[in-house]
Each structure stands twice: as C-alpha cells, then as structure tokens.
Amino acid sequence: MDIETKKTILAVITLKPGLVAGGGAPIFIASSREEQEKIAFYLSRIMDAMVHDLDNGVMIVVGH
C-alpha cells in the first residue's frame, strides 16, 4: 500500500516556541539558527519533503 502526502505540513522547527502551537505536526525547538537548519535538512531528507523558511524564526517541512 502506497501512502502519499500532498501539501501537508509534516514538521515545524522553531527558534521561538511562542510563535507556534499544536496543530497535528510535530514541533521541534532549536537553540540556534545552525541547529534549526540542521534539523530541517535532516527531516526533509528523511521525509522526502521541502523546507520553507517563514523568516520569523520558524521553518516548516512540507510534503508536496
């Protein structure tokens, strides 16, 4: 059985936990921009998804 995700937020990686709230996707809190980018990169590779930087300390991993 193939499961395909389309246009779904799969994960949120943030430097500012106050900007995000629960909504179904796991939230990862990074302590630095470097760590945030590393987490986003690894998750995007694992999930075969794209990272989008919202330019406010929040990145999302989206399945397209």
C-alpha positions in Angstrom: 0.0 0.0 0.0 1.4 3.4 -1.0 0.7 6.3 1.2 1.3 9.7 -0.4 1.2 13.0 1.4 0.5 16.1 -0.6 0.7 19.8 0.5 0.8 18.8 4.2 2.9 20.4 7.0 4.9 17.4 8.3 7.0 19.2 10.9 7.7 22.7 12.4 11.2 23.7 13.5 11.3 26.9 15.6 13.7 29.2 17.5 10.7 30.9 19.1 8.3 28.4 20.7 5.8 31.2 21.5 5.0 31.6 17.8 3.7 28.0 17.2 1.0 25.9 18.8 -0.3 22.4 18.3 -2.0 21.5 15.1 -1.1 18.0 14.2 2.5 18.4 13.1 5.4 17.7 15.5 7.2 20.9 16.7 11.0 20.8 17.1 12.6 23.6 19.2 16.1 24.6 18.2 18.6 26.5 20.3 20.3 28.2 17.3 19.8 29.0 13.7 22.5 26.4 12.9 20.7 23.7 14.8 17.4 24.7 13.2 18.8 24.4 9.7 20.4 21.0 10.5 17.2 19.6 11.9 15.2 20.9 8.9 17.7 19.5 6.5 17.6 16.0 8.1 13.8 15.9 8.4 13.4 17.0 4.8 15.7 14.2 3.6 14.0 11.6 5.8 10.5 12.6 4.7 11.4 13.4 1.1 9.9 16.9 1.6 10.7 20.6 1.2 11.7 23.1 3.8 10.2 26.5 3.8 11.7 29.3 5.9 9.0 31.7 7.2 11.6 34.4 8.1 10.3 34.8 11.6 12.3 32.1 13.4 10.1 29.3 12.1 10.7 26.7 9.4 8.2 24.2 8.1 8.7 20.9 6.4 6.0 20.4 3.7 5.2 17.3 1.7 4.4 18.4 -1.8 
